[in-house]
Amino acid sequence: MEVTETIPIDATKDVVWLNLSDPEVLMTSIPGTTDISKVDDRTYIGTICRQVAGVTVSMDGELYIDEFSPPDRIAATITATDKETRSRIDGVADLSLTHYRSNKTVVDSTIKLNFSGKLASIGSRILFRKASSDIHTFFSNLEAKTATE
């Protein structure tokens, strides 16, 4: 499944970039995040708890930054598993930041996700709606956090 978003944020690319790499900002912006930490310059680990169509998962995951060109682009690989439901998410995320007008930034994102285990049995339409909603919420939260700086 692929989810794309284009989000204008009322801040410079540098400020948006700093927030995208700040574990505290990420933890309060990503829906369901209960823990996140930066392992090194390219690796983050964390836990996200979500409920989808009556299935509750607690996903332990890793985000590894494959490519980054601060403050213009970031590409990352995502893996997360829930041992109880034997569910797994594998994905890639590509975010490009573009200067727009005075102090505004446009974030273009493409996120591709593959589900397996019990999550995959829910159905692609339901998973797509939930993933799209959570990704949209993440960017809305990020925009609100970034605008306050």
Phi and psi in radians as a Rosetta constraint file:
Dihedral C 1 N 2 CA 2 C 2 CIRCULARHARMONIC -2.198 0.35
Dihedral N 2 CA 2 C 2 N 3 CIRCULARHARMONIC 2.291 0.35
Dihedral C 2 N 3 CA 3 C 3 CIRCULARHARMONIC -2.121 0.35
Dihedral N 3 CA 3 C 3 N 4 CIRCULARHARMONIC 2.185 0.35
Dihedral C 3 N 4 CA 4 C 4 CIRCULARHARMONIC -2.050 0.35
Dihedral N 4 CA 4 C 4 N 5 CIRCULARHARMONIC 2.521 0.35
Dihedral C 4 N 5 CA 5 C 5 CIRCULARHARMONIC -2.476 0.35
Dihedral N 5 CA 5 C 5 N 6 CIRCULARHARMONIC 2.525 0.35
Dihedral C 5 N 6 CA 6 C 6 CIRCULARHARMONIC -2.174 0.35
Dihedral N 6 CA 6 C 6 N 7 CIRCULARHARMONIC 2.070 0.35
Dihedral C 6 N 7 CA 7 C 7 CIRCULARHARMONIC -2.221 0.35
Dihedral N 7 CA 7 C 7 N 8 CIRCULARHARMONIC 2.104 0.35
Dihedral C 7 N 8 CA 8 C 8 CIRCULARHARMONIC -1.466 0.35
Dihedral N 8 CA 8 C 8 N 9 CIRCULARHARMONIC 2.333 0.35
Dihedral C 8 N 9 CA 9 C 9 CIRCULARHARMONIC -2.173 0.35
Dihedral N 9 CA 9 C 9 N 10 CIRCULARHARMONIC 2.323 0.35
Dihedral C 9 N 10 CA 10 C 10 CIRCULARHARMONIC -1.421 0.35
Dihedral N 10 CA 10 C 10 N 11 CIRCULARHARMONIC 1.189 0.35
Dihedral C 10 N 11 CA 11 C 11 CIRCULARHARMONIC -2.894 0.35
Dihedral N 11 CA 11 C 11 N 12 CIRCULARHARMONIC 2.840 0.35
Dihedral C 11 N 12 CA 12 C 12 CIRCULARHARMONIC -1.237 0.35
Dihedral N 12 CA 12 C 12 N 13 CIRCULARHARMONIC 2.829 0.35
Dihedral C 12 N 13 CA 13 C 13 CIRCULARHARMONIC -1.039 0.35
Dihedral N 13 CA 13 C 13 N 14 CIRCULARHARMONIC -0.666 0.35
Dihedral C 13 N 14 CA 14 C 14 CIRCULARHARMONIC -1.077 0.35
Dihedral N 14 CA 14 C 14 N 15 CIRCULARHARMONIC -0.743 0.35
Dihedral C 14 N 15 CA 15 C 15 CIRCULARHARMONIC -1.186 0.35
Dihedral N 15 CA 15 C 15 N 16 CIRCULARHARMONIC -0.759 0.35
Dihedral C 15 N 16 CA 16 C 16 CIRCULARHARMONIC -1.074 0.35
Dihedral N 16 CA 16 C 16 N 17 CIRCULARHARMONIC -0.774 0.35
Dihedral C 16 N 17 CA 17 C 17 CIRCULARHARMONIC -1.032 0.35
Dihedral N 17 CA 17 C 17 N 18 CIRCULARHARMONIC -0.804 0.35
Dihedral C 17 N 18 CA 18 C 18 CIRCULARHARMONIC -1.030 0.35
Dihedral N 18 CA 18 C 18 N 19 CIRCULARHARMONIC -0.708 0.35
Dihedral C 18 N 19 CA 19 C 19 CIRCULARHARMONIC -1.223 0.35
Dihedral N 19 CA 19 C 19 N 20 CIRCULARHARMONIC -0.599 0.35
Dihedral C 19 N 20 CA 20 C 20 CIRCULARHARMONIC -1.190 0.35
Dihedral N 20 CA 20 C 20 N 21 CIRCULARHARMONIC -0.330 0.35
Dihedral C 20 N 21 CA 21 C 21 CIRCULARHARMONIC -1.924 0.35
Dihedral N 21 CA 21 C 21 N 22 CIRCULARHARMONIC 0.173 0.35
Dihedral C 21 N 22 CA 22 C 22 CIRCULARHARMONIC -1.735 0.35
Dihedral N 22 CA 22 C 22 N 23 CIRCULARHARMONIC 1.984 0.35
Dihedral C 22 N 23 CA 23 C 23 CIRCULARHARMONIC -0.978 0.35
Dihedral N 23 CA 23 C 23 N 24 CIRCULARHARMONIC -0.638 0.35
Dihedral C 23 N 24 CA 24 C 24 CIRCULARHARMONIC -1.154 0.35
Dihedral N 24 CA 24 C 24 N 25 CIRCULARHARMONIC -0.724 0.35
Dihedral C 24 N 25 CA 25 C 25 CIRCULARHARMONIC -1.152 0.35
Dihedral N 25 CA 25 C 25 N 26 CIRCULARHARMONIC -0.759 0.35
Dihedral C 25 N 26 CA 26 C 26 CIRCULARHARMONIC -1.075 0.35
Dihedral N 26 CA 26 C 26 N 27 CIRCULARHARMONIC -0.734 0.35
Dihedral C 26 N 27 CA 27 C 27 CIRCULARHARMONIC -1.093 0.35
Dihedral N 27 CA 27 C 27 N 28 CIRCULARHARMONIC -0.644 0.35
Dihedral C 27 N 28 CA 28 C 28 CIRCULARHARMONIC -1.522 0.35
Dihedral N 28 CA 28 C 28 N 29 CIRCULARHARMONIC -0.128 0.35
Dihedral C 28 N 29 CA 29 C 29 CIRCULARHARMONIC -1.787 0.35
Dihedral N 29 CA 29 C 29 N 30 CIRCULARHARMONIC -0.569 0.35
Dihedral C 29 N 30 CA 30 C 30 CIRCULARHARMONIC -1.468 0.35
Dihedral N 30 CA 30 C 30 N 31 CIRCULARHARMONIC 2.084 0.35
Dihedral C 30 N 31 CA 31 C 31 CIRCULARHARMONIC -0.984 0.35
Dihedral N 31 CA 31 C 31 N 32 CIRCULARHARMONIC 2.315 0.35
Dihedral C 31 N 32 CA 32 C 32 CIRCULARHARMONIC 1.439 0.35
Dihedral N 32 CA 32 C 32 N 33 CIRCULARHARMONIC 0.039 0.35
Dihedral C 32 N 33 CA 33 C 33 CIRCULARHARMONIC -1.257 0.35
Dihedral N 33 CA 33 C 33 N 34 CIRCULARHARMONIC 2.200 0.35
Dihedral C 33 N 34 CA 34 C 34 CIRCULARHARMONIC -1.894 0.35
Dihedral N 34 CA 34 C 34 N 35 CIRCULARHARMONIC -0.284 0.35
Dihedral C 34 N 35 CA 35 C 35 CIRCULARHARMONIC -2.811 0.35
Dihedral N 35 CA 35 C 35 N 36 CIRCULARHARMONIC 2.455 0.35
Dihedral C 35 N 36 CA 36 C 36 CIRCULARHARMONIC -2.701 0.35
Dihedral N 36 CA 36 C 36 N 37 CIRCULARHARMONIC 2.438 0.35
Dihedral C 36 N 37 CA 37 C 37 CIRCULARHARMONIC -2.563 0.35
Dihedral N 37 CA 37 C 37 N 38 CIRCULARHARMONIC 2.642 0.35
Dihedral C 37 N 38 CA 38 C 38 CIRCULARHARMONIC -1.608 0.35
Dihedral N 38 CA 38 C 38 N 39 CIRCULARHARMONIC 2.063 0.35
Dihedral C 38 N 39 CA 39 C 39 CIRCULARHARMONIC -1.413 0.35
Dihedral N 39 CA 39 C 39 N 40 CIRCULARHARMONIC -0.804 0.35
Dihedral C 39 N 40 CA 40 C 40 CIRCULARHARMONIC -2.719 0.35
Dihedral N 40 CA 40 C 40 N 41 CIRCULARHARMONIC -2.975 0.35
Dihedral C 40 N 41 CA 41 C 41 CIRCULARHARMONIC -1.100 0.35
Dihedral N 41 CA 41 C 41 N 42 CIRCULARHARMONIC -0.304 0.35
Dihedral C 41 N 42 CA 42 C 42 CIRCULARHARMONIC -2.066 0.35
Dihedral N 42 CA 42 C 42 N 43 CIRCULARHARMONIC -0.106 0.35
Dihedral C 42 N 43 CA 43 C 43 CIRCULARHARMONIC -2.248 0.35
Dihedral N 43 CA 43 C 43 N 44 CIRCULARHARMONIC 2.312 0.35
Dihedral C 43 N 44 CA 44 C 44 CIRCULARHARMONIC -2.174 0.35
Dihedral N 44 CA 44 C 44 N 45 CIRCULARHARMONIC 2.523 0.35
Dihedral C 44 N 45 CA 45 C 45 CIRCULARHARMONIC -2.218 0.35
Dihedral N 45 CA 45 C 45 N 46 CIRCULARHARMONIC 2.689 0.35
Dihedral C 45 N 46 CA 46 C 46 CIRCULARHARMONIC -3.069 0.35
Dihedral N 46 CA 46 C 46 N 47 CIRCULARHARMONIC -3.107 0.35
Dihedral C 46 N 47 CA 47 C 47 CIRCULARHARMONIC -2.287 0.35
Dihedral N 47 CA 47 C 47 N 48 CIRCULARHARMONIC 2.345 0.35
Dihedral C 47 N 48 CA 48 C 48 CIRCULARHARMONIC -2.202 0.35
Dihedral N 48 CA 48 C 48 N 49 CIRCULARHARMONIC 2.267 0.35
Dihedral C 48 N 49 CA 49 C 49 CIRCULARHARMONIC -1.932 0.35
Dihedral N 49 CA 49 C 49 N 50 CIRCULARHARMONIC 2.179 0.35
Dihedral C 49 N 50 CA 50 C 50 CIRCULARHARMONIC -2.448 0.35
Dihedral N 50 CA 50 C 50 N 51 CIRCULARHARMONIC 2.745 0.35
Dihedral C 50 N 51 CA 51 C 51 CIRCULARHARMONIC -2.142 0.35
Dihedral N 51 CA 51 C 51 N 52 CIRCULARHARMONIC 2.273 0.35
Dihedral C 51 N 52 CA 52 C 52 CIRCULARHARMONIC -2.326 0.35
Dihedral N 52 CA 52 C 52 N 53 CIRCULARHARMONIC 2.072 0.35
Dihedral C 52 N 53 CA 53 C 53 CIRCULARHARMONIC 0.855 0.35
Dihedral N 53 CA 53 C 53 N 54 CIRCULARHARMONIC 0.774 0.35
Dihedral C 53 N 54 CA 54 C 54 CIRCULARHARMONIC 1.468 0.35
Dihedral N 54 CA 54 C 54 N 55 CIRCULARHARMONIC -0.053 0.35
Dihedral C 54 N 55 CA 55 C 55 CIRCULARHARMONIC -1.787 0.35
Dihedral N 55 CA 55 C 55 N 56 CIRCULARHARMONIC 2.126 0.35
Dihedral C 55 N 56 CA 56 C 56 CIRCULARHARMONIC -1.784 0.35
Dihedral N 56 CA 56 C 56 N 57 CIRCULARHARMONIC 2.273 0.35
Dihedral C 56 N 57 CA 57 C 57 CIRCULARHARMONIC -2.210 0.35
Dihedral N 57 CA 57 C 57 N 58 CIRCULARHARMONIC 2.570 0.35
Dihedral C 57 N 58 CA 58 C 58 CIRCULARHARMONIC -2.101 0.35
Dihedral N 58 CA 58 C 58 N 59 CIRCULARHARMONIC 1.705 0.35
Dihedral C 58 N 59 CA 59 C 59 CIRCULARHARMONIC -1.602 0.35
Dihedral N 59 CA 59 C 59 N 60 CIRCULARHARMONIC 2.072 0.35
Dihedral C 59 N 60 CA 60 C 60 CIRCULARHARMONIC -1.581 0.35
Dihedral N 60 CA 60 C 60 N 61 CIRCULARHARMONIC 2.172 0.35
Dihedral C 60 N 61 CA 61 C 61 CIRCULARHARMONIC -2.433 0.35
Dihedral N 61 CA 61 C 61 N 62 CIRCULARHARMONIC 2.988 0.35
Dihedral C 61 N 62 CA 62 C 62 CIRCULARHARMONIC -2.353 0.35
Dihedral N 62 CA 62 C 62 N 63 CIRCULARHARMONIC 2.407 0.35
Dihedral C 62 N 63 CA 63 C 63 CIRCULARHARMONIC -2.037 0.35
Dihedral N 63 CA 63 C 63 N 64 CIRCULARHARMONIC 2.130 0.35
Dihedral C 63 N 64 CA 64 C 64 CIRCULARHARMONIC -2.014 0.35
Dihedral N 64 CA 64 C 64 N 65 CIRCULARHARMONIC 2.200 0.35
Dihedral C 64 N 65 CA 65 C 65 CIRCULARHARMONIC -1.434 0.35
Dihedral N 65 CA 65 C 65 N 66 CIRCULARHARMONIC 1.948 0.35
Dihedral C 65 N 66 CA 66 C 66 CIRCULARHARMONIC -1.375 0.35
Dihedral N 66 CA 66 C 66 N 67 CIRCULARHARMONIC -0.732 0.35
Dihedral C 66 N 67 CA 67 C 67 CIRCULARHARMONIC -2.462 0.35
Dihedral N 67 CA 67 C 67 N 68 CIRCULARHARMONIC 2.415 0.35
Dihedral C 67 N 68 CA 68 C 68 CIRCULARHARMONIC -2.627 0.35
Dihedral N 68 CA 68 C 68 N 69 CIRCULARHARMONIC 2.462 0.35
Dihedral C 68 N 69 CA 69 C 69 CIRCULARHARMONIC -2.314 0.35
Dihedral N 69 CA 69 C 69 N 70 CIRCULARHARMONIC 1.429 0.35
Dihedral C 69 N 70 CA 70 C 70 CIRCULARHARMONIC -1.039 0.35
Dihedral N 70 CA 70 C 70 N 71 CIRCULARHARMONIC 2.412 0.35
Dihedral C 70 N 71 CA 71 C 71 CIRCULARHARMONIC -1.753 0.35
Dihedral N 71 CA 71 C 71 N 72 CIRCULARHARMONIC 0.631 0.35
Dihedral C 71 N 72 CA 72 C 72 CIRCULARHARMONIC -1.755 0.35
Dihedral N 72 CA 72 C 72 N 73 CIRCULARHARMONIC -0.661 0.35
Dihedral C 72 N 73 CA 73 C 73 CIRCULARHARMONIC -2.696 0.35
Dihedral N 73 CA 73 C 73 N 74 CIRCULARHARMONIC 2.578 0.35
Dihedral C 73 N 74 CA 74 C 74 CIRCULARHARMONIC -2.490 0.35
Dihedral N 74 CA 74 C 74 N 75 CIRCULARHARMONIC 2.361 0.35
Dihedral C 74 N 75 CA 75 C 75 CIRCULARHARMONIC -2.222 0.35
Dihedral N 75 CA 75 C 75 N 76 CIRCULARHARMONIC 2.330 0.35
Dihedral C 75 N 76 CA 76 C 76 CIRCULARHARMONIC -2.449 0.35
Dihedral N 76 CA 76 C 76 N 77 CIRCULARHARMONIC 2.703 0.35
Dihedral C 76 N 77 CA 77 C 77 CIRCULARHARMONIC -1.870 0.35
Dihedral N 77 CA 77 C 77 N 78 CIRCULARHARMONIC 2.384 0.35
Dihedral C 77 N 78 CA 78 C 78 CIRCULARHARMONIC -2.124 0.35
Dihedral N 78 CA 78 C 78 N 79 CIRCULARHARMONIC 2.305 0.35
Dihedral C 78 N 79 CA 79 C 79 CIRCULARHARMONIC -2.363 0.35
Dihedral N 79 CA 79 C 79 N 80 CIRCULARHARMONIC 2.435 0.35
Dihedral C 79 N 80 CA 80 C 80 CIRCULARHARMONIC -2.642 0.35
Dihedral N 80 CA 80 C 80 N 81 CIRCULARHARMONIC 2.500 0.35
Dihedral C 80 N 81 CA 81 C 81 CIRCULARHARMONIC -2.360 0.35
Dihedral N 81 CA 81 C 81 N 82 CIRCULARHARMONIC 2.612 0.35
Dihedral C 81 N 82 CA 82 C 82 CIRCULARHARMONIC -2.099 0.35
Dihedral N 82 CA 82 C 82 N 83 CIRCULARHARMONIC 1.985 0.35
Dihedral C 82 N 83 CA 83 C 83 CIRCULARHARMONIC -1.181 0.35
Dihedral N 83 CA 83 C 83 N 84 CIRCULARHARMONIC -0.604 0.35
Dihedral C 83 N 84 CA 84 C 84 CIRCULARHARMONIC -1.161 0.35
Dihedral N 84 CA 84 C 84 N 85 CIRCULARHARMONIC -0.793 0.35
Dihedral C 84 N 85 CA 85 C 85 CIRCULARHARMONIC -1.672 0.35
Dihedral N 85 CA 85 C 85 N 86 CIRCULARHARMONIC -0.036 0.35
Dihedral C 85 N 86 CA 86 C 86 CIRCULARHARMONIC 0.958 0.35
Dihedral N 86 CA 86 C 86 N 87 CIRCULARHARMONIC 0.698 0.35
Dihedral C 86 N 87 CA 87 C 87 CIRCULARHARMONIC -1.711 0.35
Dihedral N 87 CA 87 C 87 N 88 CIRCULARHARMONIC 2.665 0.35
Dihedral C 87 N 88 CA 88 C 88 CIRCULARHARMONIC -2.518 0.35
Dihedral N 88 CA 88 C 88 N 89 CIRCULARHARMONIC 2.507 0.35
Dihedral C 88 N 89 CA 89 C 89 CIRCULARHARMONIC -2.136 0.35
Dihedral N 89 CA 89 C 89 N 90 CIRCULARHARMONIC 2.249 0.35
Dihedral C 89 N 90 CA 90 C 90 CIRCULARHARMONIC -2.104 0.35
Dihedral N 90 CA 90 C 90 N 91 CIRCULARHARMONIC 2.368 0.35
Dihedral C 90 N 91 CA 91 C 91 CIRCULARHARMONIC -2.750 0.35
Dihedral N 91 CA 91 C 91 N 92 CIRCULARHARMONIC 2.971 0.35
Dihedral C 91 N 92 CA 92 C 92 CIRCULARHARMONIC -2.326 0.35
Dihedral N 92 CA 92 C 92 N 93 CIRCULARHARMONIC 2.525 0.35
Dihedral C 92 N 93 CA 93 C 93 CIRCULARHARMONIC -2.246 0.35
Dihedral N 93 CA 93 C 93 N 94 CIRCULARHARMONIC 2.401 0.35
Dihedral C 93 N 94 CA 94 C 94 CIRCULARHARMONIC -2.294 0.35
Dihedral N 94 CA 94 C 94 N 95 CIRCULARHARMONIC 2.060 0.35
Dihedral C 94 N 95 CA 95 C 95 CIRCULARHARMONIC -2.122 0.35
Dihedral N 95 CA 95 C 95 N 96 CIRCULARHARMONIC 2.266 0.35
Dihedral C 95 N 96 CA 96 C 96 CIRCULARHARMONIC -2.081 0.35
Dihedral N 96 CA 96 C 96 N 97 CIRCULARHARMONIC 2.315 0.35
Dihedral C 96 N 97 CA 97 C 97 CIRCULARHARMONIC -1.904 0.35
Dihedral N 97 CA 97 C 97 N 98 CIRCULARHARMONIC 2.264 0.35
Dihedral C 97 N 98 CA 98 C 98 CIRCULARHARMONIC -2.216 0.35
Dihedral N 98 CA 98 C 98 N 99 CIRCULARHARMONIC 2.331 0.35
Dihedral C 98 N 99 CA 99 C 99 CIRCULARHARMONIC -1.150 0.35
Dihedral N 99 CA 99 C 99 N 100 CIRCULARHARMONIC 2.368 0.35
Dihedral C 99 N 100 CA 100 C 100 CIRCULARHARMONIC -2.413 0.35
Dihedral N 100 CA 100 C 100 N 101 CIRCULARHARMONIC 2.067 0.35
Dihedral C 100 N 101 CA 101 C 101 CIRCULARHARMONIC 0.979 0.35
Dihedral N 101 CA 101 C 101 N 102 CIRCULARHARMONIC -2.587 0.35
Dihedral C 101 N 102 CA 102 C 102 CIRCULARHARMONIC -1.139 0.35
Dihedral N 102 CA 102 C 102 N 103 CIRCULARHARMONIC -1.409 0.35
Dihedral C 102 N 103 CA 103 C 103 CIRCULARHARMONIC -2.032 0.35
Dihedral N 103 CA 103 C 103 N 104 CIRCULARHARMONIC 0.706 0.35
Dihedral C 103 N 104 CA 104 C 104 CIRCULARHARMONIC -2.009 0.35
Dihedral N 104 CA 104 C 104 N 105 CIRCULARHARMONIC 2.676 0.35
Dihedral C 104 N 105 CA 105 C 105 CIRCULARHARMONIC -2.279 0.35
Dihedral N 105 CA 105 C 105 N 106 CIRCULARHARMONIC 2.428 0.35
Dihedral C 105 N 106 CA 106 C 106 CIRCULARHARMONIC -1.850 0.35
Dihedral N 106 CA 106 C 106 N 107 CIRCULARHARMONIC 2.226 0.35
Dihedral C 106 N 107 CA 107 C 107 CIRCULARHARMONIC -1.837 0.35
Dihedral N 107 CA 107 C 107 N 108 CIRCULARHARMONIC 2.068 0.35
Dihedral C 107 N 108 CA 108 C 108 CIRCULARHARMONIC -1.789 0.35
Dihedral N 108 CA 108 C 108 N 109 CIRCULARHARMONIC 2.150 0.35
Dihedral C 108 N 109 CA 109 C 109 CIRCULARHARMONIC -2.219 0.35
Dihedral N 109 CA 109 C 109 N 110 CIRCULARHARMONIC 2.483 0.35
Dihedral C 109 N 110 CA 110 C 110 CIRCULARHARMONIC -2.255 0.35
Dihedral N 110 CA 110 C 110 N 111 CIRCULARHARMONIC 2.117 0.35
Dihedral C 110 N 111 CA 111 C 111 CIRCULARHARMONIC -2.180 0.35
Dihedral N 111 CA 111 C 111 N 112 CIRCULARHARMONIC 2.141 0.35
Dihedral C 111 N 112 CA 112 C 112 CIRCULARHARMONIC -1.937 0.35
Dihedral N 112 CA 112 C 112 N 113 CIRCULARHARMONIC 2.246 0.35
Dihedral C 112 N 113 CA 113 C 113 CIRCULARHARMONIC -2.234 0.35
Dihedral N 113 CA 113 C 113 N 114 CIRCULARHARMONIC 2.460 0.35
Dihedral C 113 N 114 CA 114 C 114 CIRCULARHARMONIC -2.154 0.35
Dihedral N 114 CA 114 C 114 N 115 CIRCULARHARMONIC 2.321 0.35
Dihedral C 114 N 115 CA 115 C 115 CIRCULARHARMONIC -1.963 0.35
Dihedral N 115 CA 115 C 115 N 116 CIRCULARHARMONIC 2.505 0.35
Dihedral C 115 N 116 CA 116 C 116 CIRCULARHARMONIC -2.449 0.35
Dihedral N 116 CA 116 C 116 N 117 CIRCULARHARMONIC 2.971 0.35
Dihedral C 116 N 117 CA 117 C 117 CIRCULARHARMONIC 1.377 0.35
Dihedral N 117 CA 117 C 117 N 118 CIRCULARHARMONIC -2.691 0.35
Dihedral C 117 N 118 CA 118 C 118 CIRCULARHARMONIC -1.061 0.35
Dihedral N 118 CA 118 C 118 N 119 CIRCULARHARMONIC -0.617 0.35
Dihedral C 118 N 119 CA 119 C 119 CIRCULARHARMONIC -1.020 0.35
Dihedral N 119 CA 119 C 119 N 120 CIRCULARHARMONIC -0.711 0.35
Dihedral C 119 N 120 CA 120 C 120 CIRCULARHARMONIC -1.112 0.35
Dihedral N 120 CA 120 C 120 N 121 CIRCULARHARMONIC -0.449 0.35
Dihedral C 120 N 121 CA 121 C 121 CIRCULARHARMONIC -1.322 0.35
Dihedral N 121 CA 121 C 121 N 122 CIRCULARHARMONIC -0.173 0.35
Dihedral C 121 N 122 CA 122 C 122 CIRCULARHARMONIC -1.218 0.35
Dihedral N 122 CA 122 C 122 N 123 CIRCULARHARMONIC -0.647 0.35
Dihedral C 122 N 123 CA 123 C 123 CIRCULARHARMONIC 2.056 0.35
Dihedral N 123 CA 123 C 123 N 124 CIRCULARHARMONIC 2.433 0.35
Dihedral C 123 N 124 CA 124 C 124 CIRCULARHARMONIC -1.166 0.35
Dihedral N 124 CA 124 C 124 N 125 CIRCULARHARMONIC -0.584 0.35
Dihedral C 124 N 125 CA 125 C 125 CIRCULARHARMONIC -1.144 0.35
Dihedral N 125 CA 125 C 125 N 126 CIRCULARHARMONIC -0.770 0.35
Dihedral C 125 N 126 CA 126 C 126 CIRCULARHARMONIC -1.170 0.35
Dihedral N 126 CA 126 C 126 N 127 CIRCULARHARMONIC -0.777 0.35
Dihedral C 126 N 127 CA 127 C 127 CIRCULARHARMONIC -1.100 0.35
Dihedral N 127 CA 127 C 127 N 128 CIRCULARHARMONIC -0.704 0.35
Dihedral C 127 N 128 CA 128 C 128 CIRCULARHARMONIC -1.086 0.35
Dihedral N 128 CA 128 C 128 N 129 CIRCULARHARMONIC -0.790 0.35
Dihedral C 128 N 129 CA 129 C 129 CIRCULARHARMONIC -1.068 0.35
Dihedral N 129 CA 129 C 129 N 130 CIRCULARHARMONIC -0.768 0.35
Dihedral C 129 N 130 CA 130 C 130 CIRCULARHARMONIC -1.165 0.35
Dihedral N 130 CA 130 C 130 N 131 CIRCULARHARMONIC -0.808 0.35
Dihedral C 130 N 131 CA 131 C 131 CIRCULARHARMONIC -1.099 0.35
Dihedral N 131 CA 131 C 131 N 132 CIRCULARHARMONIC -0.781 0.35
Dihedral C 131 N 132 CA 132 C 132 CIRCULARHARMONIC -1.056 0.35
Dihedral N 132 CA 132 C 132 N 133 CIRCULARHARMONIC -0.762 0.35
Dihedral C 132 N 133 CA 133 C 133 CIRCULARHARMONIC -1.097 0.35
Dihedral N 133 CA 133 C 133 N 134 CIRCULARHARMONIC -0.800 0.35
Dihedral C 133 N 134 CA 134 C 134 CIRCULARHARMONIC -1.145 0.35
Dihedral N 134 CA 134 C 134 N 135 CIRCULARHARMONIC -0.687 0.35
Dihedral C 134 N 135 CA 135 C 135 CIRCULARHARMONIC -1.159 0.35
Dihedral N 135 CA 135 C 135 N 136 CIRCULARHARMONIC -0.745 0.35
Dihedral C 135 N 136 CA 136 C 136 CIRCULARHARMONIC -1.076 0.35
Dihedral N 136 CA 136 C 136 N 137 CIRCULARHARMONIC -0.746 0.35
Dihedral C 136 N 137 CA 137 C 137 CIRCULARHARMONIC -1.093 0.35
Dihedral N 137 CA 137 C 137 N 138 CIRCULARHARMONIC -0.735 0.35
Dihedral C 137 N 138 CA 138 C 138 CIRCULARHARMONIC -0.969 0.35
Dihedral N 138 CA 138 C 138 N 139 CIRCULARHARMONIC -0.876 0.35
Dihedral C 138 N 139 CA 139 C 139 CIRCULARHARMONIC -1.189 0.35
Dihedral N 139 CA 139 C 139 N 140 CIRCULARHARMONIC -0.598 0.35
Dihedral C 139 N 140 CA 140 C 140 CIRCULARHARMONIC -1.114 0.35
Dihedral N 140 CA 140 C 140 N 141 CIRCULARHARMONIC -0.775 0.35
Dihedral C 140 N 141 CA 141 C 141 CIRCULARHARMONIC -1.126 0.35
Dihedral N 141 CA 141 C 141 N 142 CIRCULARHARMONIC -0.738 0.35
Dihedral C 141 N 142 CA 142 C 142 CIRCULARHARMONIC -1.079 0.35
Dihedral N 142 CA 142 C 142 N 143 CIRCULARHARMONIC -0.747 0.35
Dihedral C 142 N 143 CA 143 C 143 CIRCULARHARMONIC -1.073 0.35
Dihedral N 143 CA 143 C 143 N 144 CIRCULARHARMONIC -0.766 0.35
Dihedral C 143 N 144 CA 144 C 144 CIRCULARHARMONIC -1.131 0.35
Dihedral N 144 CA 144 C 144 N 145 CIRCULARHARMONIC -0.737 0.35
Dihedral C 144 N 145 CA 145 C 145 CIRCULARHARMONIC -1.102 0.35
Dihedral N 145 CA 145 C 145 N 146 CIRCULARHARMONIC -0.773 0.35
Dihedral C 145 N 146 CA 146 C 146 CIRCULARHARMONIC -1.207 0.35
Dihedral N 146 CA 146 C 146 N 147 CIRCULARHARMONIC -0.640 0.35
Dihedral C 146 N 147 CA 147 C 147 CIRCULARHARMONIC -1.176 0.35
Dihedral N 147 CA 147 C 147 N 148 CIRCULARHARMONIC -0.393 0.35
Dihedral C 147 N 148 CA 148 C 148 CIRCULARHARMONIC -1.412 0.35
Dihedral N 148 CA 148 C 148 N 149 CIRCULARHARMONIC -0.142 0.35
